[in-house]
Amino acid sequence: MARAEVALRDAAMADHDALGRVMFDAIHHGASAYSAAERAAWLPARPRGPQWTAKLGGQQVVLAERAGQVIGFMTRERGYIDLAFIAATAQGRVSFARSMGGSNRQRSPGARAGCTPMPA
């Protein structure tokens, strides 16, 4: 069976909850040099709600999807990468950073401010 292709797209506000799940999963279930206690101190709960939406709304956010499931994302704020996470099950299988670096996509129709693609 062929593996589903990874697609990159601009994040929308409706994706924010999924991005919080990916971040939590990557930190707590992905390969890590940090202890469980250190990871719990870093991110004790899944990011969500108005504060999470406000943080993401002020950034450029691009996500990676496979078979309709969000498996990773990267954000940029004031020209610098702020967040970059890949779900634990996709780690080692997705070259998200390389895909992002080679992206010359234009802004998607209907994309909201703070959800624009990162230029190459």
DSSP file (Angstrom, degrees, kcal/mol; ACC not computed):
  #  RESIDUE AA STRUCTURE BP1 BP2  ACC     N-H-->O    O-->H-N    N-H-->O    O-->H-N    TCO  KAPPA ALPHA  PHI   PSI    X-CA   Y-CA   Z-CA
    1    1 A M              0   0    0      0, 0.0     2,-0.2     0, 0.0     0, 0.0   0.000 360.0 360.0 360.0 133.8    0.0    0.0    0.0
    2    2 A A        -     0   0    0      1,-0.1     2,-0.3     3,-0.0     3,-0.0  -0.469 360.0-115.7 -74.1 142.0    1.4    3.4   -0.9
    3    3 A R        -     0   0    0     -2,-0.2    -1,-0.1     1,-0.1     2,-0.0  -0.575  35.6-104.9 -77.1 139.4    2.0    5.9    1.9
    4    4 A A        -     0   0    0     -2,-0.3     2,-0.1     1,-0.1    -1,-0.1  -0.358  39.4-110.3 -64.2 142.4   -0.2    9.0    1.7
    5    5 A E        -     0   0    0      1,-0.1    62,-0.6    -3,-0.0     2,-0.5  -0.417  25.2-118.4 -74.0 147.5    1.7   12.1    0.6
    6    6 A V  E     -A   66   0A   0     60,-0.1     2,-0.4    -2,-0.1    60,-0.2  -0.761  30.4-163.4 -87.5 130.3    2.4   14.9    3.0
    7    7 A A  E     -A   65   0A   0     58,-2.9    58,-2.8    -2,-0.5     2,-0.4  -0.929   6.5-148.2-115.8 139.4    0.8   18.2    2.0
    8    8 A L  E     +A   64   0A   0     -2,-0.4     2,-0.3    56,-0.2    56,-0.2  -0.848  27.1 156.8-103.5 141.7    1.7   21.7    3.3
    9    9 A R  E     -A   63   0A   0     54,-2.0    54,-2.8    -2,-0.4     2,-0.1  -0.985  46.1 -86.3-155.6 162.9   -0.9   24.4    3.7
   10   10 A D  E     -A   62   0A   0     -2,-0.3    52,-0.2    52,-0.2     2,-0.2  -0.463  48.9-118.1 -67.1 140.9   -1.5   27.6    5.6
   11   11 A A        -     0   0    0     50,-2.2   101,-0.3    -2,-0.1     2,-0.3  -0.520  25.9-156.6 -79.1 151.2   -3.1   27.0    9.0
   12   12 A A    >   -     0   0    0     -2,-0.2     3,-2.3    99,-0.1     4,-0.5  -0.802  35.6-100.3-119.3 165.2   -6.5   28.4    9.7
   13   13 A M  G >  S+     0   0    0      1,-0.3     3,-1.4    -2,-0.3     4,-0.3   0.849 122.0  63.6 -55.0 -34.4   -8.1   29.2   13.1
   14   14 A A  G 3  S+     0   0    0      1,-0.3     4,-0.3     2,-0.1    -1,-0.3   0.676  98.8  56.4 -64.3 -16.8  -10.0   26.0   12.9
   15   15 A D  G <> S+     0   0    0     -3,-2.3     4,-2.2     1,-0.2     3,-0.3   0.581  78.7  93.2 -88.6 -12.0   -6.6   24.1   12.9
   16   16 A H  H <> S+     0   0    0     -3,-1.4     4,-2.0    -4,-0.5    -1,-0.2   0.849  83.4  51.2 -56.7 -40.1   -5.4   25.6   16.2
   17   17 A D  H  > S+     0   0    0     -4,-0.3     4,-1.9    -3,-0.2    -1,-0.3   0.920 110.6  49.1 -63.3 -43.0   -6.7   22.8   18.4
   18   18 A A  H  > S+     0   0    0     -3,-0.3     4,-2.4    -4,-0.3    -2,-0.2   0.869 108.3  54.2 -63.9 -36.7   -5.0   20.2   16.2
   19   19 A L  H  X S+     0   0    0     -4,-2.2     4,-2.5     1,-0.2    -1,-0.2   0.894 106.8  51.5 -65.3 -38.8   -1.8   22.2   16.4
   20   20 A G  H  X S+     0   0    0     -4,-2.0     4,-2.4    -5,-0.2    -1,-0.2   0.889 109.3  50.3 -63.1 -39.2   -2.0   22.1   20.2
   21   21 A R  H  X S+     0   0    0     -4,-1.9     4,-2.8     2,-0.2    -2,-0.2   0.916 110.5  49.5 -64.1 -43.1   -2.4   18.3   20.1
   22   22 A V  H  X S+     0   0    0     -4,-2.4     4,-2.9     2,-0.2     5,-0.2   0.929 111.6  48.8 -61.9 -45.3    0.6   17.9   17.8
   23   23 A M  H  X S+     0   0    0     -4,-2.5     4,-2.2     2,-0.2     5,-0.2   0.940 114.1  45.1 -60.7 -47.8    2.8   20.1   20.1
   24   24 A F  H  X S+     0   0    0     -4,-2.4     4,-2.7     1,-0.2     5,-0.3   0.928 114.8  48.7 -62.1 -45.6    1.7   18.2   23.2
   25   25 A D  H  X>S+     0   0    0     -4,-2.8     4,-2.7     1,-0.2     5,-0.7   0.914 110.8  50.3 -61.3 -44.9    2.2   14.8   21.5
   26   26 A A  H  X5S+     0   0    0     -4,-2.9     4,-0.9    -5,-0.2    -1,-0.2   0.909 116.0  41.9 -61.5 -42.5    5.6   15.7   20.1
   27   27 A I  H  <5S+     0   0    0     -4,-2.2    -2,-0.2    -5,-0.2    -1,-0.2   0.909 125.2  32.7 -72.4 -42.6    6.9   16.9   23.5
   28   28 A H  H  <5S+     0   0    0     -4,-2.7    -2,-0.2    -5,-0.2    -3,-0.2   0.688 132.7  24.3 -93.0 -19.4    5.4   14.1   25.6
   29   29 A H  H  <5S+     0   0    0     -4,-2.7    -3,-0.2    -5,-0.3    -2,-0.1   0.518 101.0  89.2-124.3  -9.0    5.5   11.1   23.3
   30   30 A G  S  <<S-     0   0    0     -4,-0.9    58,-0.1    -5,-0.7    59,-0.1  -0.354  93.2 -73.6 -85.1 169.3    8.3   11.8   20.8
   31   31 A A        +     0   0    0     57,-0.2     2,-0.3    -2,-0.1    -1,-0.2  -0.380  65.2 171.5 -59.6 137.0   11.9   11.0   21.1
   32   32 A S        -     0   0    0     -3,-0.1    -5,-0.0     2,-0.1     7,-0.0  -0.998  47.6-149.1-154.9 145.6   13.5   13.3   23.7
   33   33 A A  S    S+     0   0    0     -2,-0.3     2,-0.3     2,-0.1    -1,-0.1   0.474  81.7  91.4 -86.4  -5.5   16.6   14.0   25.7
   34   34 A Y  S    S-     0   0    0      1,-0.1    -2,-0.1     2,-0.0     2,-0.0  -0.642  80.2-116.6 -93.8 148.2   14.4   15.4   28.4
   35   35 A S     >  -     0   0    0     -2,-0.3     4,-2.4     1,-0.1     5,-0.2  -0.278  31.3-105.8 -72.6 165.9   13.0   13.5   31.3
   36   36 A A  H  > S+     0   0    0      1,-0.2     4,-2.3     2,-0.2     5,-0.2   0.884 123.1  53.1 -60.5 -37.9    9.2   13.1   31.7
   37   37 A A  H  > S+     0   0    0      2,-0.2     4,-1.9     1,-0.2    -1,-0.2   0.901 108.7  48.7 -65.3 -40.4    9.4   15.6   34.6
   38   38 A E  H  > S+     0   0    0      2,-0.2     4,-2.0     1,-0.2    -2,-0.2   0.902 112.3  48.3 -66.0 -40.7   11.2   18.1   32.4
   39   39 A R  H  X S+     0   0    0     -4,-2.4     4,-2.6     1,-0.2    -2,-0.2   0.880 110.4  51.5 -67.1 -37.4    8.7   17.7   29.6
   40   40 A A  H  < S+     0   0    0     -4,-2.3    -1,-0.2     1,-0.2    -2,-0.2   0.867 110.8  48.6 -66.6 -35.6    5.8   18.1   32.1
   41   41 A A  H  < S+     0   0    0     -4,-1.9    -2,-0.2    -5,-0.2    -1,-0.2   0.874 112.3  49.6 -70.0 -36.1    7.3   21.3   33.4
   42   42 A W  H  < S+     0   0    0     -4,-2.0    -2,-0.2     1,-0.3    -1,-0.2   0.939 135.5   3.3 -66.9 -49.0    7.8   22.6   29.8
   43   43 A L     <  +     0   0    0     -4,-2.6    -1,-0.3    -5,-0.1    -2,-0.2  -0.728  65.9 173.2-142.9  87.0    4.3   21.9   28.7
   44   44 A P  S    S+     0   0    0      0, 0.0     2,-0.3     0, 0.0    -1,-0.1   0.761  71.4  19.2 -71.1 -23.8    2.0   20.5   31.4
   45   45 A A  S    S-     0   0    0     -5,-0.0     3,-0.0     3,-0.0     0, 0.0  -0.959  93.6 -85.2-143.3 159.2   -1.2   20.6   29.3
   46   46 A R        -     0   0    0     -2,-0.3     2,-0.2     1,-0.1   -25,-0.1  -0.451  51.2-112.7 -64.8 130.1   -2.2   20.8   25.6
   47   47 A P        +     0   0    0      0, 0.0     2,-0.3     0, 0.0   -23,-0.1  -0.445  59.7 131.2 -65.1 134.8   -2.2   24.4   24.4
   48   48 A R     >  +     0   0    0     -2,-0.2     4,-0.5   -28,-0.1     3,-0.3  -0.972  26.2  52.1-168.7 172.2   -5.7   25.5   23.6
   49   49 A G  H  > S-     0   0    0     -2,-0.3     4,-2.5     1,-0.2     3,-0.2  -0.275 100.0 -34.5  86.3-171.1   -8.2   28.3   24.1
   50   50 A P  H  > S+     0   0    0      0, 0.0     4,-2.4     0, 0.0    -1,-0.2   0.828 133.4  52.0 -59.8 -37.7   -8.0   32.1   23.6
   51   51 A Q  H  > S+     0   0    0     -3,-0.3     4,-2.2     2,-0.2    -2,-0.2   0.913 112.1  46.5 -67.3 -40.6   -4.3   32.5   24.7
   52   52 A W  H  X S+     0   0    0     -4,-0.5     4,-2.6    -3,-0.2     5,-0.3   0.924 113.2  49.1 -65.4 -44.8   -3.2   29.7   22.2
   53   53 A T  H  X S+     0   0    0     -4,-2.5     4,-2.6     1,-0.2    -2,-0.2   0.897 111.0  50.5 -61.7 -40.5   -5.3   31.3   19.4
   54   54 A A  H  X S+     0   0    0     -4,-2.4     4,-1.0    -5,-0.2    -1,-0.2   0.907 110.5  49.6 -64.7 -41.2   -3.9   34.7   20.2
   55   55 A K  H >< S+     0   0    0     -4,-2.2     3,-0.6     1,-0.2    -2,-0.2   0.949 116.8  40.3 -62.4 -48.8   -0.3   33.3   20.0
   56   56 A L  H >< S+     0   0    0     -4,-2.6     3,-1.9     1,-0.2    -2,-0.2   0.856 108.1  62.6 -69.7 -34.2   -0.9   31.6   16.7
   57   57 A G  H 3< S+     0   0    0     -4,-2.6    -1,-0.2     1,-0.3    -2,-0.2   0.741 100.6  53.8 -64.1 -23.1   -2.9   34.5   15.3
   58   58 A G  T << S+     0   0    0     -4,-1.0     2,-0.3    -3,-0.6    -1,-0.3   0.296 106.9  63.6 -92.3   9.5    0.1   36.7   15.6
   59   59 A Q  S <  S-     0   0    0     -3,-1.9     2,-0.5    55,-0.3    18,-0.2  -0.832  86.8-104.7-129.2 164.3    2.4   34.4   13.6
   60   60 A Q  E     - B   0  76A   0     16,-2.7    16,-2.2    -2,-0.3     2,-0.4  -0.807  44.5-168.6 -83.3 129.7    2.8   32.9   10.2
   61   61 A V  E     + B   0  75A   0     -2,-0.5   -50,-2.2    14,-0.2     2,-0.4  -0.985  15.0 176.7-130.7 125.3    1.7   29.2   10.6
   62   62 A V  E     -AB  10  74A   0     12,-2.4    12,-2.5    -2,-0.4     2,-0.3  -0.987  12.5-164.4-124.2 136.8    2.2   26.4    8.1
   63   63 A L  E     -AB   9  73A   0    -54,-2.8   -54,-2.0    -2,-0.4     2,-0.4  -0.814  14.6-134.6-120.3 161.8    1.1   22.9    8.8
   64   64 A A  E     -AB   8  72A   0      8,-2.8     7,-2.9    -2,-0.3     8,-1.2  -0.946  23.3-171.2-113.4 134.6    1.8   19.4    7.3
   65   65 A E  E     -AB   7  70A   0    -58,-2.8   -58,-2.9    -2,-0.4     2,-0.4  -0.947  11.8-171.3-125.4 146.4   -1.0   17.0    6.7
   66   66 A R  E >  S-AB   6  69A   0      3,-2.3     3,-2.0    -2,-0.4   -60,-0.1  -0.981  80.4 -12.9-134.9 125.6   -1.1   13.4    5.7
   67   67 A A  T 3  S-     0   0    0    -62,-0.6     3,-0.1    -2,-0.4   -61,-0.1   0.861 130.2 -53.4  52.3  40.2   -4.4   11.7    4.8
   68   68 A G  T 3  S+     0   0    0      1,-0.2     2,-0.4   -61,-0.0    -1,-0.3   0.470 114.2 116.0  79.7   1.8   -6.3   14.7    6.3
   69   69 A Q  E <   -B   66   0A   0     -3,-2.0    -3,-2.3   -51,-0.0     2,-0.4  -0.890  69.0-122.8-107.7 133.0   -4.5   14.5    9.7
   70   70 A V  E     +B   65   0A   0     -2,-0.4    -5,-0.3    -5,-0.2     3,-0.1  -0.601  36.6 167.6 -71.2 124.0   -2.3   17.3   10.9
   71   71 A I  E     -     0   0A   0     -7,-2.9    16,-3.0    -2,-0.4     2,-0.3   0.455  58.7  -3.3-118.4  -5.7    1.1   15.8   11.6
   72   72 A G  E     -BC  64  86A   0     -8,-1.2    -8,-2.8    14,-0.3    -1,-0.3  -0.976  54.2-167.6-173.6 164.8    3.3   18.8   12.1
   73   73 A F  E     -BC  63  85A   0     12,-2.4    12,-2.2    -2,-0.3     2,-0.3  -0.989   6.7-158.0-159.8 160.6    3.6   22.6   12.0
   74   74 A M  E     -BC  62  84A   0    -12,-2.5   -12,-2.4    -2,-0.3     2,-0.3  -0.997  10.7-163.0-141.5 138.9    6.0   25.5   12.0
   75   75 A T  E     -B   61   0A   0      8,-2.9     7,-1.9    -2,-0.3     8,-0.4  -0.895   1.4-161.2-122.3 154.8    5.4   29.1   13.0
   76   76 A R  E     -BC  60  81A   0    -16,-2.2   -16,-2.7    -2,-0.3     2,-0.4  -1.000   5.4-175.1-136.4 136.0    7.4   32.2   12.4
   77   77 A E  E >  S- C   0  80A   0      3,-3.0     3,-1.9    -2,-0.4   -18,-0.1  -0.995  73.2 -13.2-133.2 127.0    7.2   35.5   14.2
   78   78 A R  T 3  S-     0   0    0     -2,-0.4    -1,-0.1     1,-0.3     3,-0.1   0.857 130.9 -50.2  50.2  40.6    9.1   38.6   13.2
   79   79 A G  T 3  S+     0   0    0      1,-0.2     2,-0.4    -3,-0.0    -1,-0.3   0.450 119.4 100.9  85.0   0.4   11.3   36.6   10.8
   80   80 A Y  E <  S-C   77   0A   0     -3,-1.9    -3,-3.0     0, 0.0     2,-0.3  -0.930  77.2-111.1-122.0 143.4   12.3   33.9   13.3
   81   81 A I  E     +C   76   0A   0     -2,-0.4    -5,-0.3    -5,-0.2     3,-0.1  -0.556  36.5 172.8 -68.3 129.2   11.0   30.3   13.7
   82   82 A D  E     +     0   0A   0     -7,-1.9     2,-0.4     1,-0.4    -1,-0.2   0.821  63.0  18.3-102.2 -53.1    9.1   30.2   17.0
   83   83 A L  E     +     0   0A   0     -8,-0.4    -8,-2.9     2,-0.0    -1,-0.4  -0.954  55.7 168.2-125.4 141.7    7.5   26.8   17.1
   84   84 A A  E     +C   74   0A   0     -2,-0.4     2,-0.4   -10,-0.2   -10,-0.2  -0.825  15.2 159.6-152.5 111.4    8.3   23.6   15.1
   85   85 A F  E     -C   73   0A   0    -12,-2.2   -12,-2.4    -2,-0.3     2,-0.4  -0.988  22.0-164.5-138.8 144.0    6.8   20.3   16.0
   86   86 A I  E     -C   72   0A   0     -2,-0.4   -14,-0.3   -14,-0.2     5,-0.1  -0.995  37.8-103.6-125.6 132.9    6.1   16.9   14.4
   87   87 A A    >>  -     0   0    0    -16,-3.0     3,-1.6    -2,-0.4     4,-1.1  -0.168  33.5-113.4 -53.8 147.0    3.7   14.4   15.9
   88   88 A A  G >4 S+     0   0    0      1,-0.3     3,-0.7     2,-0.2   -57,-0.2   0.863 115.6  53.0 -53.6 -41.8    5.5   11.5   17.6
   89   89 A T  G 34 S+     0   0    0      1,-0.2    -1,-0.3   -59,-0.1    -2,-0.1   0.696 112.8  44.8 -71.0 -17.0    4.3    8.9   15.0
   90   90 A A  G X> S+     0   0    0     -3,-1.6     3,-2.1   -19,-0.2     4,-0.9   0.528  83.1 118.4-101.9  -8.8    5.6   11.0   12.1
   91   91 A Q  T << S+     0   0    0     -4,-1.1     4,-0.1    -3,-0.7    -3,-0.0  -0.348  82.5  17.4 -62.5 137.0    9.0   11.9   13.6
   92   92 A G  T 34 S+     0   0    0      2,-0.3    -1,-0.3     1,-0.0     3,-0.1   0.385 119.6  70.0  82.2  -4.0   11.8   10.5   11.5
   93   93 A R  T <4 S+     0   0    0     -3,-2.1     2,-0.5     1,-0.2    -2,-0.2   0.528  87.4  63.5-117.9 -13.8    9.4   10.1    8.5
   94   94 A V     <  -     0   0    0     -4,-0.9     2,-1.1   -23,-0.1    -2,-0.3  -0.961  57.6-158.6-122.0 126.6    8.7   13.7    7.5
   95   95 A S     >  +     0   0    0     -2,-0.5     4,-2.3     1,-0.2     5,-0.2  -0.553  34.8 154.1 -97.1  67.2   11.2   16.2    6.2
   96   96 A F  H  >  +     0   0    0     -2,-1.1     4,-2.9     1,-0.2     5,-0.2   0.912  67.5  51.6 -64.7 -45.3    9.1   19.1    7.2
   97   97 A A  H  > S+     0   0    0     -3,-0.3     4,-2.4     1,-0.2    -1,-0.2   0.914 112.3  46.4 -61.1 -42.6   11.9   21.6    7.6
   98   98 A R  H  > S+     0   0    0      2,-0.2     4,-1.4     1,-0.2    -1,-0.2   0.901 112.5  50.7 -66.3 -39.6   13.3   20.7    4.2
   99   99 A S  H  < S+     0   0    0     -4,-2.3    -2,-0.2     1,-0.2    -1,-0.2   0.912 111.4  48.2 -62.7 -41.4    9.8   21.0    2.7
  100  100 A M  H >< S+     0   0    0     -4,-2.9     3,-1.5     1,-0.2    -2,-0.2   0.910 108.5  53.8 -65.3 -41.9    9.3   24.4    4.3
  101  101 A G  H 3< S+     0   0    0     -4,-2.4    -1,-0.2     1,-0.3    -2,-0.2   0.782 111.6  45.6 -64.4 -26.9   12.7   25.6    3.0
  102  102 A G  T 3< S+     0   0    0     -4,-1.4     2,-0.4    -3,-0.2    -1,-0.3   0.329  86.5 118.7 -97.8   7.7   11.8   24.7   -0.5
  103  103 A S    <   +     0   0    0     -3,-1.5    17,-0.4    -4,-0.2    -3,-0.0  -0.616  27.3 166.8 -82.8 126.8    8.3   26.2   -0.4
  104  104 A N        +     0   0    0     -2,-0.4    -1,-0.1    15,-0.1    -4,-0.0  -0.018  29.6 148.5-118.8  26.0    7.6   29.0   -2.9
  105  105 A R        -     0   0    0     13,-0.2     2,-0.2     1,-0.1    15,-0.1  -0.250  42.3-130.5 -65.0 148.4    3.8   28.8   -2.3
  106  106 A Q        -     0   0    0      1,-0.1    -1,-0.1    13,-0.1     2,-0.1  -0.529  43.1 -74.2 -89.0 163.4    1.8   32.0   -2.6
  107  107 A R        -     0   0    0     -2,-0.2    -1,-0.1     1,-0.1     9,-0.1  -0.369  55.8-116.6 -59.1 132.8   -0.7   33.0    0.1
  108  108 A S    >   -     0   0    0      1,-0.1     3,-2.1    -2,-0.1    -1,-0.1  -0.425  34.2 -95.4 -71.7 145.1   -3.8   30.8   -0.1
  109  109 A P  T 3  S+     0   0    0      0, 0.0    -1,-0.1     0, 0.0     3,-0.1  -0.386 112.0  15.8 -58.6 134.3   -7.1   32.5   -1.0
  110  110 A G  T 3  S+     0   0    0      1,-0.3     2,-0.1    -3,-0.1    -2,-0.1   0.459  86.9 151.7  81.8   0.5   -9.0   33.3    2.2
  111  111 A A    <   -     0   0    0     -3,-2.1    -1,-0.3     1,-0.1     2,-0.2  -0.396  40.4-130.1 -65.2 142.3   -5.9   32.9    4.4
  112  112 A R    >   -     0   0    0   -101,-0.3     3,-2.0     3,-0.1    -1,-0.1  -0.529  31.0 -84.0 -91.2 159.2   -6.2   35.0    7.5
  113  113 A A  T 3  S+     0   0    0      1,-0.3   -54,-0.1    -2,-0.2    -1,-0.1  -0.358 119.9  31.0 -57.6 139.5   -3.5   37.4    8.8
  114  114 A G  T 3  S+     0   0    0    -56,-0.2   -55,-0.3    -3,-0.1    -1,-0.3   0.412 106.9  77.7  87.8  -1.8   -1.1   35.4   10.9
  115  115 A C    <   +     0   0    0     -3,-2.0   -55,-0.2   -55,-0.2    -3,-0.1  -0.120  62.8 128.2-129.2  36.2   -1.6   32.3    8.8
  116  116 A T        -     0   0    0    -57,-0.2   -55,-0.2     1,-0.1  -105,-0.1  -0.591  63.6 -97.7 -92.5 156.2    0.5   33.1    5.8
  117  117 A P        -     0   0    0      0, 0.0    -1,-0.1     0, 0.0   -10,-0.1  -0.292  36.3-110.3 -69.4 156.9    3.1   30.8    4.3
  118  118 A M        -     0   0    0      1,-0.0   -13,-0.2   -58,-0.0   -15,-0.1  -0.769  35.5-120.9 -87.4 126.4    6.8   31.3    5.1
  119  119 A P              0   0    0      0, 0.0   -15,-0.1     0, 0.0   -16,-0.1  -0.302 360.0 360.0 -67.2 151.7    8.7   32.5    2.1
  120  120 A A              0   0    0    -17,-0.4   -16,-0.1   -15,-0.1    -2,-0.0   0.480 360.0 360.0 -70.8 360.0   11.6   30.5    0.9
